[in-house]
Amino acid sequence: MISMTGEIENLIDELPQASNRRVEEIAAILEGVLSDIECKSPTEDAAESAYECQDIPKAQEIIGLIRAWNERDRERDDRESEIKMIDKLSKELKTVFNQI
């Protein structure tokens, strides 16, 4: 089990204000953290780790949504809506990382 370090939390918190390039860098870092987590077939003693591994695809999905958000033109008329979207995605990602 990994606990969400302050560094990961800070990266996620940075997403709403980050430049397009920085969002991509953060997404790559977070994907690297996820890929470093070893998920093995569950054994009786490893039920908890099997549960944690179920959250990895959810985190990857949210990172994909953040990348899609990043690729769109964020300077549209509805900037407030775009900010709400990235704030929501960031909170979801933080929750999932806490569960891993």
Protein Blocks (a to p, Z undefined) as FASTA:
>chain_A
ZZddfklmmmmmmmmmpcfklmmmmmmmmmmmmmmpccddddfklmmmmmmmmmmmmmmm
mmmmmmmmmmpcfkbfklmlmmmmmmmmmmmmmmmmmmZZ
